[in-house]
Amino acid sequence: MTINPTAAMYMHQELVDERIRGLHQEAAEQRLASRIQDVQRARRKAERASRRLLAALARA
């Protein structure tokens, strides 16, 4: 069985489009993961600042 050039071109384009969709999805997941890490880092920083403030107030 042979594939005609039109069908081959269509299949190739479908594969390319699927790869592009996959890359877009992967990039979106990476952005979300990065935002989550930023929020976690900010939360830890705020908690450390709160502990330092409480310790300073306890010493005063």
mmCIF file of the N, C-alpha and C atoms, coordinates in Angstrom:
data_MODEL
# 
_entry.id   MODEL 
# 
loop_
_atom_site.group_PDB 
_atom_site.id 
_atom_site.type_symbol 
_atom_site.label_atom_id 
_atom_site.label_alt_id 
_atom_site.label_comp_id 
_atom_site.label_asym_id 
_atom_site.label_entity_id 
_atom_site.label_seq_id 
_atom_site.pdbx_PDB_ins_code 
_atom_site.Cartn_x 
_atom_site.Cartn_y 
_atom_site.Cartn_z 
_atom_site.occupancy 
_atom_site.B_iso_or_equiv 
_atom_site.pdbx_formal_charge 
_atom_site.auth_seq_id 
_atom_site.auth_comp_id 
_atom_site.auth_asym_id 
_atom_site.auth_atom_id 
_atom_site.pdbx_PDB_model_num 
ATOM 1   N N  . MET A 1 1  ? 0.846  -1.182 0.000  1.00 0.00 ? 1  MET A N  1 
ATOM 2   C CA . MET A 1 1  ? 0.000  0.000  0.000  1.00 0.00 ? 1  MET A CA 1 
ATOM 3   C C  . MET A 1 1  ? 0.885  1.236  0.000  1.00 0.00 ? 1  MET A C  1 
ATOM 4   N N  . THR A 1 2  ? 0.581  2.156  -0.856 1.00 0.00 ? 2  THR A N  1 
ATOM 5   C CA . THR A 1 2  ? 1.328  3.408  -0.909 1.00 0.00 ? 2  THR A CA 1 
ATOM 6   C C  . THR A 1 2  ? 0.417  4.552  -0.494 1.00 0.00 ? 2  THR A C  1 
ATOM 7   N N  . ILE A 1 3  ? 1.042  5.561  0.038  1.00 0.00 ? 3  ILE A N  1 
ATOM 8   C CA . ILE A 1 3  ? 0.303  6.755  0.461  1.00 0.00 ? 3  ILE A CA 1 
ATOM 9   C C  . ILE A 1 3  ? 0.524  7.827  -0.590 1.00 0.00 ? 3  ILE A C  1 
ATOM 10  N N  . ASN A 1 4  ? -0.568 8.421  -1.051 1.00 0.00 ? 4  ASN A N  1 
ATOM 11  C CA . ASN A 1 4  ? -0.408 9.458  -2.069 1.00 0.00 ? 4  ASN A CA 1 
ATOM 12  C C  . ASN A 1 4  ? 0.192  10.718 -1.439 1.00 0.00 ? 4  ASN A C  1 
ATOM 13  N N  . PRO A 1 5  ? 0.820  11.566 -2.217 1.00 0.00 ? 5  PRO A N  1 
ATOM 14  C CA . PRO A 1 5  ? 1.503  12.754 -1.684 1.00 0.00 ? 5  PRO A CA 1 
ATOM 15  C C  . PRO A 1 5  ? 0.601  13.687 -0.882 1.00 0.00 ? 5  PRO A C  1 
ATOM 16  N N  . THR A 1 6  ? -0.637 13.815 -1.296 1.00 0.00 ? 6  THR A N  1 
ATOM 17  C CA . THR A 1 6  ? -1.572 14.691 -0.567 1.00 0.00 ? 6  THR A CA 1 
ATOM 18  C C  . THR A 1 6  ? -1.829 14.150 0.835  1.00 0.00 ? 6  THR A C  1 
ATOM 19  N N  . ALA A 1 7  ? -2.061 12.844 0.936  1.00 0.00 ? 7  ALA A N  1 
ATOM 20  C CA . ALA A 1 7  ? -2.301 12.229 2.242  1.00 0.00 ? 7  ALA A CA 1 
ATOM 21  C C  . ALA A 1 7  ? -1.053 12.327 3.108  1.00 0.00 ? 7  ALA A C  1 
ATOM 22  N N  . ALA A 1 8  ? 0.107  12.123 2.514  1.00 0.00 ? 8  ALA A N  1 
ATOM 23  C CA . ALA A 1 8  ? 1.355  12.213 3.272  1.00 0.00 ? 8  ALA A CA 1 
ATOM 24  C C  . ALA A 1 8  ? 1.554  13.633 3.799  1.00 0.00 ? 8  ALA A C  1 
ATOM 25  N N  . MET A 1 9  ? 1.272  14.628 2.968  1.00 0.00 ? 9  MET A N  1 
ATOM 26  C CA . MET A 1 9  ? 1.419  16.015 3.380  1.00 0.00 ? 9  MET A CA 1 
ATOM 27  C C  . MET A 1 9  ? 0.442  16.332 4.521  1.00 0.00 ? 9  MET A C  1 
ATOM 28  N N  . TYR A 1 10 ? -0.786 15.834 4.408  1.00 0.00 ? 10 TYR A N  1 
ATOM 29  C CA . TYR A 1 10 ? -1.794 16.046 5.447  1.00 0.00 ? 10 TYR A CA 1 
ATOM 30  C C  . TYR A 1 10 ? -1.350 15.400 6.758  1.00 0.00 ? 10 TYR A C  1 
ATOM 31  N N  . MET A 1 11 ? -0.863 14.183 6.695  1.00 0.00 ? 11 MET A N  1 
ATOM 32  C CA . MET A 1 11 ? -0.406 13.480 7.901  1.00 0.00 ? 11 MET A CA 1 
ATOM 33  C C  . MET A 1 11 ? 0.770  14.211 8.534  1.00 0.00 ? 11 MET A C  1 
ATOM 34  N N  . HIS A 1 12 ? 1.678  14.684 7.716  1.00 0.00 ? 12 HIS A N  1 
ATOM 35  C CA . HIS A 1 12 ? 2.832  15.415 8.237  1.00 0.00 ? 12 HIS A CA 1 
ATOM 36  C C  . HIS A 1 12 ? 2.366  16.686 8.933  1.00 0.00 ? 12 HIS A C  1 
ATOM 37  N N  . GLN A 1 13 ? 1.440  17.412 8.310  1.00 0.00 ? 13 GLN A N  1 
ATOM 38  C CA . GLN A 1 13 ? 0.940  18.649 8.911  1.00 0.00 ? 13 GLN A CA 1 
ATOM 39  C C  . GLN A 1 13 ? 0.227  18.362 10.231 1.00 0.00 ? 13 GLN A C  1 
ATOM 40  N N  . GLU A 1 14 ? -0.527 17.285 10.285 1.00 0.00 ? 14 GLU A N  1 
ATOM 41  C CA . GLU A 1 14 ? -1.197 16.896 11.537 1.00 0.00 ? 14 GLU A CA 1 
ATOM 42  C C  . GLU A 1 14 ? -0.172 16.623 12.644 1.00 0.00 ? 14 GLU A C  1 
ATOM 43  N N  . LEU A 1 15 ? 0.912  15.938 12.303 1.00 0.00 ? 15 LEU A N  1 
ATOM 44  C CA . LEU A 1 15 ? 1.956  15.669 13.290 1.00 0.00 ? 15 LEU A CA 1 
ATOM 45  C C  . LEU A 1 15 ? 2.609  16.959 13.766 1.00 0.00 ? 15 LEU A C  1 
ATOM 46  N N  . VAL A 1 16 ? 2.864  17.862 12.829 1.00 0.00 ? 16 VAL A N  1 
ATOM 47  C CA . VAL A 1 16 ? 3.460  19.153 13.183 1.00 0.00 ? 16 VAL A CA 1 
ATOM 48  C C  . VAL A 1 16 ? 2.519  19.927 14.099 1.00 0.00 ? 16 VAL A C  1 
ATOM 49  N N  . ASP A 1 17 ? 1.244  19.988 13.734 1.00 0.00 ? 17 ASP A N  1 
ATOM 50  C CA . ASP A 1 17 ? 0.263  20.706 14.545 1.00 0.00 ? 17 ASP A CA 1 
ATOM 51  C C  . ASP A 1 17 ? 0.148  20.099 15.947 1.00 0.00 ? 17 ASP A C  1 
ATOM 52  N N  . GLU A 1 18 ? 0.156  18.769 16.020 1.00 0.00 ? 18 GLU A N  1 
ATOM 53  C CA . GLU A 1 18 ? 0.069  18.097 17.323 1.00 0.00 ? 18 GLU A CA 1 
ATOM 54  C C  . GLU A 1 18 ? 1.290  18.434 18.182 1.00 0.00 ? 18 GLU A C  1 
ATOM 55  N N  . ARG A 1 19 ? 2.456  18.462 17.565 1.00 0.00 ? 19 ARG A N  1 
ATOM 56  C CA . ARG A 1 19 ? 3.683  18.803 18.297 1.00 0.00 ? 19 ARG A CA 1 
ATOM 57  C C  . ARG A 1 19 ? 3.630  20.231 18.814 1.00 0.00 ? 19 ARG A C  1 
ATOM 58  N N  . ILE A 1 20 ? 3.135  21.129 17.990 1.00 0.00 ? 20 ILE A N  1 
ATOM 59  C CA . ILE A 1 20 ? 3.013  22.534 18.406 1.00 0.00 ? 20 ILE A CA 1 
ATOM 60  C C  . ILE A 1 20 ? 2.034  22.651 19.570 1.00 0.00 ? 20 ILE A C  1 
ATOM 61  N N  . ARG A 1 21 ? 0.895  21.956 19.482 1.00 0.00 ? 21 ARG A N  1 
ATOM 62  C CA . ARG A 1 21 ? -0.065 21.975 20.594 1.00 0.00 ? 21 ARG A CA 1 
ATOM 63  C C  . ARG A 1 21 ? 0.578  21.424 21.859 1.00 0.00 ? 21 ARG A C  1 
ATOM 64  N N  . GLY A 1 22 ? 1.338  20.351 21.718 1.00 0.00 ? 22 GLY A N  1 
ATOM 65  C CA . GLY A 1 22 ? 2.014  19.763 22.877 1.00 0.00 ? 22 GLY A CA 1 
ATOM 66  C C  . GLY A 1 22 ? 3.014  20.722 23.489 1.00 0.00 ? 22 GLY A C  1 
ATOM 67  N N  . LEU A 1 23 ? 3.750  21.430 22.656 1.00 0.00 ? 23 LEU A N  1 
ATOM 68  C CA . LEU A 1 23 ? 4.728  22.401 23.171 1.00 0.00 ? 23 LEU A CA 1 
ATOM 69  C C  . LEU A 1 23 ? 4.036  23.560 23.873 1.00 0.00 ? 23 LEU A C  1 
ATOM 70  N N  . HIS A 1 24 ? 2.910  24.009 23.318 1.00 0.00 ? 24 HIS A N  1 
ATOM 71  C CA . HIS A 1 24 ? 2.153  25.080 23.979 1.00 0.00 ? 24 HIS A CA 1 
ATOM 72  C C  . HIS A 1 24 ? 1.640  24.619 25.337 1.00 0.00 ? 24 HIS A C  1 
ATOM 73  N N  . GLN A 1 25 ? 1.140  23.401 25.398 1.00 0.00 ? 25 GLN A N  1 
ATOM 74  C CA . GLN A 1 25 ? 0.634  22.852 26.658 1.00 0.00 ? 25 GLN A CA 1 
ATOM 75  C C  . GLN A 1 25 ? 1.771  22.725 27.671 1.00 0.00 ? 25 GLN A C  1 
ATOM 76  N N  . GLU A 1 26 ? 2.905  22.237 27.224 1.00 0.00 ? 26 GLU A N  1 
ATOM 77  C CA . GLU A 1 26 ? 4.058  22.087 28.105 1.00 0.00 ? 26 GLU A CA 1 
ATOM 78  C C  . GLU A 1 26 ? 4.510  23.445 28.640 1.00 0.00 ? 26 GLU A C  1 
ATOM 79  N N  . ALA A 1 27 ? 4.520  24.452 27.786 1.00 0.00 ? 27 ALA A N  1 
ATOM 80  C CA . ALA A 1 27 ? 4.915  25.803 28.213 1.00 0.00 ? 27 ALA A CA 1 
ATOM 81  C C  . ALA A 1 27 ? 3.928  26.347 29.245 1.00 0.00 ? 27 ALA A C  1 
ATOM 82  N N  . ALA A 1 28 ? 2.638  26.111 29.044 1.00 0.00 ? 28 ALA A N  1 
ATOM 83  C CA . ALA A 1 28 ? 1.628  26.569 30.003 1.00 0.00 ? 28 ALA A CA 1 
ATOM 84  C C  . ALA A 1 28 ? 1.822  25.881 31.351 1.00 0.00 ? 28 ALA A C  1 
ATOM 85  N N  . GLU A 1 29 ? 2.123  24.590 31.324 1.00 0.00 ? 29 GLU A N  1 
ATOM 86  C CA . GLU A 1 29 ? 2.364  23.860 32.577 1.00 0.00 ? 29 GLU A CA 1 
ATOM 87  C C  . GLU A 1 29 ? 3.605  24.390 33.280 1.00 0.00 ? 29 GLU A C  1 
ATOM 88  N N  . GLN A 1 30 ? 4.633  24.713 32.514 1.00 0.00 ? 30 GLN A N  1 
ATOM 89  C CA . GLN A 1 30 ? 5.859  25.260 33.113 1.00 0.00 ? 30 GLN A CA 1 
ATOM 90  C C  . GLN A 1 30 ? 5.595  26.630 33.730 1.00 0.00 ? 30 GLN A C  1 
ATOM 91  N N  . ARG A 1 31 ? 4.787  27.465 33.067 1.00 0.00 ? 31 ARG A N  1 
ATOM 92  C CA . ARG A 1 31 ? 4.456  28.784 33.636 1.00 0.00 ? 31 ARG A CA 1 
ATOM 93  C C  . ARG A 1 31 ? 3.690  28.620 34.940 1.00 0.00 ? 31 ARG A C  1 
ATOM 94  N N  . LEU A 1 32 ? 2.754  27.685 34.964 1.00 0.00 ? 32 LEU A N  1 
ATOM 95  C CA . LEU A 1 32 ? 1.982  27.440 36.181 1.00 0.00 ? 32 LEU A CA 1 
ATOM 96  C C  . LEU A 1 32 ? 2.890  26.955 37.299 1.00 0.00 ? 32 LEU A C  1 
ATOM 97  N N  . ALA A 1 33 ? 3.765  26.020 36.997 1.00 0.00 ? 33 ALA A N  1 
ATOM 98  C CA . ALA A 1 33 ? 4.691  25.497 38.010 1.00 0.00 ? 33 ALA A CA 1 
ATOM 99  C C  . ALA A 1 33 ? 5.586  26.622 38.536 1.00 0.00 ? 33 ALA A C  1 
ATOM 100 N N  . SER A 1 34 ? 6.019  27.492 37.663 1.00 0.00 ? 34 SER A N  1 
ATOM 101 C CA . SER A 1 34 ? 6.871  28.613 38.067 1.00 0.00 ? 34 SER A CA 1 
ATOM 102 C C  . SER A 1 34 ? 6.108  29.564 38.992 1.00 0.00 ? 34 SER A C  1 
ATOM 103 N N  . ARG A 1 35 ? 4.851  29.843 38.655 1.00 0.00 ? 35 ARG A N  1 
ATOM 104 C CA . ARG A 1 35 ? 4.044  30.724 39.517 1.00 0.00 ? 35 ARG A CA 1 
ATOM 105 C C  . ARG A 1 35 ? 3.814  30.096 40.881 1.00 0.00 ? 35 ARG A C  1 
ATOM 106 N N  . ILE A 1 36 ? 3.572  28.804 40.903 1.00 0.00 ? 36 ILE A N  1 
ATOM 107 C CA . ILE A 1 36 ? 3.364  28.106 42.180 1.00 0.00 ? 36 ILE A CA 1 
ATOM 108 C C  . ILE A 1 36 ? 4.634  28.220 43.031 1.00 0.00 ? 36 ILE A C  1 
ATOM 109 N N  . GLN A 1 37 ? 5.786  28.002 42.411 1.00 0.00 ? 37 GLN A N  1 
ATOM 110 C CA . GLN A 1 37 ? 7.047  28.115 43.147 1.00 0.00 ? 37 GLN A CA 1 
ATOM 111 C C  . GLN A 1 37 ? 7.252  29.535 43.655 1.00 0.00 ? 37 GLN A C  1 
ATOM 112 N N  . ASP A 1 38 ? 6.908  30.538 42.843 1.00 0.00 ? 38 ASP A N  1 
ATOM 113 C CA . ASP A 1 38 ? 7.033  31.931 43.286 1.00 0.00 ? 38 ASP A CA 1 
ATOM 114 C C  . ASP A 1 38 ? 6.155  32.205 44.497 1.00 0.00 ? 38 ASP A C  1 
ATOM 115 N N  . VAL A 1 39 ? 4.928  31.694 44.475 1.00 0.00 ? 39 VAL A N  1 
ATOM 116 C CA . VAL A 1 39 ? 4.009  31.888 45.598 1.00 0.00 ? 39 VAL A CA 1 
ATOM 117 C C  . VAL A 1 39 ? 4.540  31.183 46.846 1.00 0.00 ? 39 VAL A C  1 
ATOM 118 N N  . GLN A 1 40 ? 5.041  29.965 46.683 1.00 0.00 ? 40 GLN A N  1 
ATOM 119 C CA . GLN A 1 40 ? 5.583  29.238 47.825 1.00 0.00 ? 40 GLN A CA 1 
ATOM 120 C C  . GLN A 1 40 ? 6.783  29.970 48.418 1.00 0.00 ? 40 GLN A C  1 
ATOM 121 N N  . ARG A 1 41 ? 7.649  30.482 47.542 1.00 0.00 ? 41 ARG A N  1 
ATOM 122 C CA . ARG A 1 41 ? 8.826  31.228 47.998 1.00 0.00 ? 41 ARG A CA 1 
ATOM 123 C C  . ARG A 1 41 ? 8.391  32.492 48.748 1.00 0.00 ? 41 ARG A C  1 
ATOM 124 N N  . ALA A 1 42 ? 7.418  33.202 48.222 1.00 0.00 ? 42 ALA A N  1 
ATOM 125 C CA . ALA A 1 42 ? 6.925  34.419 48.873 1.00 0.00 ? 42 ALA A CA 1 
ATOM 126 C C  . ALA A 1 42 ? 6.291  34.097 50.223 1.00 0.00 ? 42 ALA A C  1 
ATOM 127 N N  . ARG A 1 43 ? 5.565  32.988 50.289 1.00 0.00 ? 43 ARG A N  1 
ATOM 128 C CA . ARG A 1 43 ? 4.935  32.593 51.554 1.00 0.00 ? 43 ARG A CA 1 
ATOM 129 C C  . ARG A 1 43 ? 5.997  32.283 52.614 1.00 0.00 ? 43 ARG A C  1 
ATOM 130 N N  . ARG A 1 44 ? 7.037  31.540 52.200 1.00 0.00 ? 44 ARG A N  1 
ATOM 131 C CA . ARG A 1 44 ? 8.115  31.236 53.158 1.00 0.00 ? 44 ARG A CA 1 
ATOM 132 C C  . ARG A 1 44 ? 8.806  32.513 53.625 1.00 0.00 ? 44 ARG A C  1 
ATOM 133 N N  . LYS A 1 45 ? 9.036  33.433 52.708 1.00 0.00 ? 45 LYS A N  1 
ATOM 134 C CA . LYS A 1 45 ? 9.679  34.702 53.054 1.00 0.00 ? 45 LYS A CA 1 
ATOM 135 C C  . LYS A 1 45 ? 8.809  35.490 54.034 1.00 0.00 ? 45 LYS A C  1 
ATOM 136 N N  . ALA A 1 46 ? 7.500  35.524 53.791 1.00 0.00 ? 46 ALA A N  1 
ATOM 137 C CA . ALA A 1 46 ? 6.581  36.231 54.689 1.00 0.00 ? 46 ALA A CA 1 
ATOM 138 C C  . ALA A 1 46 ? 6.546  35.566 56.061 1.00 0.00 ? 46 ALA A C  1 
ATOM 139 N N  . GLU A 1 47 ? 6.573  34.239 56.094 1.00 0.00 ? 47 GLU A N  1 
ATOM 140 C CA . GLU A 1 47 ? 6.571  33.533 57.379 1.00 0.00 ? 47 GLU A CA 1 
ATOM 141 C C  . GLU A 1 47 ? 7.849  33.822 58.166 1.00 0.00 ? 47 GLU A C  1 
ATOM 142 N N  . ARG A 1 48 ? 8.998  33.847 57.470 1.00 0.00 ? 48 ARG A N  1 
ATOM 143 C CA . ARG A 1 48 ? 10.256 34.179 58.157 1.00 0.00 ? 48 ARG A CA 1 
ATOM 144 C C  . ARG A 1 48 ? 10.225 35.603 58.690 1.00 0.00 ? 48 ARG A C  1 
ATOM 145 N N  . ALA A 1 49 ? 9.692  36.516 57.910 1.00 0.00 ? 49 ALA A N  1 
ATOM 146 C CA . ALA A 1 49 ? 9.605  37.910 58.349 1.00 0.00 ? 49 ALA A CA 1 
ATOM 147 C C  . ALA A 1 49 ? 8.680  38.029 59.554 1.00 0.00 ? 49 ALA A C  1 
ATOM 148 N N  . SER A 1 50 ? 7.598  37.296 59.546 1.00 0.00 ? 50 SER A N  1 
ATOM 149 C CA . SER A 1 50 ? 6.662  37.321 60.666 1.00 0.00 ? 50 SER A CA 1 
ATOM 150 C C  . SER A 1 50 ? 7.326  36.783 61.930 1.00 0.00 ? 50 SER A C  1 
ATOM 151 N N  . ARG A 1 51 ? 8.082  35.689 61.783 1.00 0.00 ? 51 ARG A N  1 
ATOM 152 C CA . ARG A 1 51 ? 8.787  35.140 62.956 1.00 0.00 ? 51 ARG A CA 1 
ATOM 153 C C  . ARG A 1 51 ? 9.816  36.124 63.497 1.00 0.00 ? 51 ARG A C  1 
ATOM 154 N N  . ARG A 1 52 ? 10.544 36.796 62.589 1.00 0.00 ? 52 ARG A N  1 
ATOM 155 C CA . ARG A 1 52 ? 11.530 37.785 63.050 1.00 0.00 ? 52 ARG A CA 1 
ATOM 156 C C  . ARG A 1 52 ? 10.847 38.937 63.758 1.00 0.00 ? 52 ARG A C  1 
ATOM 157 N N  . LEU A 1 53 ? 9.715  39.385 63.242 1.00 0.00 ? 53 LEU A N  1 
ATOM 158 C CA . LEU A 1 53 ? 8.984  40.474 63.855 1.00 0.00 ? 53 LEU A CA 1 
ATOM 159 C C  . LEU A 1 53 ? 8.488  40.071 65.242 1.00 0.00 ? 53 LEU A C  1 
ATOM 160 N N  . LEU A 1 54 ? 7.897  38.881 65.329 1.00 0.00 ? 54 LEU A N  1 
ATOM 161 C CA . LEU A 1 54 ? 7.419  38.404 66.636 1.00 0.00 ? 54 LEU A CA 1 
ATOM 162 C C  . LEU A 1 54 ? 8.564  38.287 67.644 1.00 0.00 ? 54 LEU A C  1 
ATOM 163 N N  . ALA A 1 55 ? 9.718  37.803 67.190 1.00 0.00 ? 55 ALA A N  1 
ATOM 164 C CA . ALA A 1 55 ? 10.874 37.688 68.081 1.00 0.00 ? 55 ALA A CA 1 
ATOM 165 C C  . ALA A 1 55 ? 11.352 39.063 68.517 1.00 0.00 ? 55 ALA A C  1 
ATOM 166 N N  . ALA A 1 56 ? 11.367 40.013 67.615 1.00 0.00 ? 56 ALA A N  1 
ATOM 167 C CA . ALA A 1 56 ? 11.794 41.366 67.964 1.00 0.00 ? 56 ALA A CA 1 
ATOM 168 C C  . ALA A 1 56 ? 10.805 42.006 68.951 1.00 0.00 ? 56 ALA A C  1 
ATOM 169 N N  . LEU A 1 57 ? 9.534  41.788 68.724 1.00 0.00 ? 57 LEU A N  1 
ATOM 170 C CA . LEU A 1 57 ? 8.520  42.347 69.638 1.00 0.00 ? 57 LEU A CA 1 
ATOM 171 C C  . LEU A 1 57 ? 8.622  41.686 71.004 1.00 0.00 ? 57 LEU A C  1 
ATOM 172 N N  . ALA A 1 58 ? 8.951  40.403 71.048 1.00 0.00 ? 58 ALA A N  1 
ATOM 173 C CA . ALA A 1 58 ? 9.065  39.702 72.341 1.00 0.00 ? 58 ALA A CA 1 
ATOM 174 C C  . ALA A 1 58 ? 10.264 40.233 73.123 1.00 0.00 ? 58 ALA A C  1 
ATOM 175 N N  . ARG A 1 59 ? 11.318 40.660 72.425 1.00 0.00 ? 59 ARG A N  1 
ATOM 176 C CA . ARG A 1 59 ? 12.504 41.189 73.088 1.00 0.00 ? 59 ARG A CA 1 
ATOM 177 C C  . ARG A 1 59 ? 12.266 42.613 73.569 1.00 0.00 ? 59 ARG A C  1 
ATOM 178 N N  . ALA A 1 60 ? 11.344 43.324 72.974 1.00 0.00 ? 60 ALA A N  1 
ATOM 179 C CA . ALA A 1 60 ? 11.147 44.750 73.327 1.00 0.00 ? 60 ALA A CA 1 
ATOM 180 C C  . ALA A 1 60 ? 10.438 44.894 74.637 1.00 0.00 ? 60 ALA A C  1 
# 
